Amino acid sequence: MDELIEILEDIQPDADYETCTTLIDDGILDSFAILSIVSELEDAFDIRITPAEIIPENFNSAKALYAMVQRLQG
């Protein structure tokens, strides 16, 4: 989870990833940030994120992102 938080903070440093659950809904992450996150997560965790995975439910919080990463690693 720490590595994920570091990636998120590098891409969008002004968000509270520990508590925020509306990263997409509130426009904190825009489409460019999402594409950057996808690329970084694929490299860092050796996973493949398909377009079907790029939905608000998977990107609204760091916890949701981490759950997606774990699911894709399994």
N, C-alpha and C positions, 0 to 999 in steps of 0.2 A: 504494500500500500504506500510506503514511503516513496518508492521510486515513481509510482503513479502521481503522487502529489507534486513531486519535483518536476515532472514533465508538464503537468497542468500549470504550475506556477511559472515555468519558463515561457509558456505560450500565452497565458493570460494572468499576469501577476496580481491583479487587483481584486481577485475573487476570494471568498472564504470557502475553500474546498472542504474544510472539516465539517461545516454545518449546513451549507447551502444545498437545497434539494430542488432548485428551480433554475439551474444554469441555462437551460434552453428556453424554458417558459418565460423567463425574465429578460432574455436577450443578452445575458452575460457572455455566452459563447455564440459567436456568429459563424457563418458557414466556413469562412477561412480558418477560424480557430478549430472547428470540428475536423476539417481535412488535415490540419497540422497534427491534431491529437491522434487521428487514425494512423497517420504515417509514423509518428513517434512510437505509438503503442505496438504497431506491427514490428518495428525494428527492435524495440526494447524487450518485448516478451515473446518474440518469434511466433506470432500468430497472424492469421489472415482475417481481417474484418470485412465482411461482405456488405454490399449496399443494404441488404435486408436487416443488418444489425445496426445501421445508422438511423436510429429512431430516438425520439426524445426520452423514452423510458430508459434507454441505455446511457444517455449522456446528461441527464438532469442533475446527477450528483457524482461525486468521486466514488461513493459506495456502489452505485449502479455501474459505473465504469469498471470498477475493480471486479465486481461480480461477472460482468461480461468477459473480462480478460481471463478470469479463472475458468469460466465455462468453455471458452475457446481453447484454452490450454489443455483441458481435460479430454 
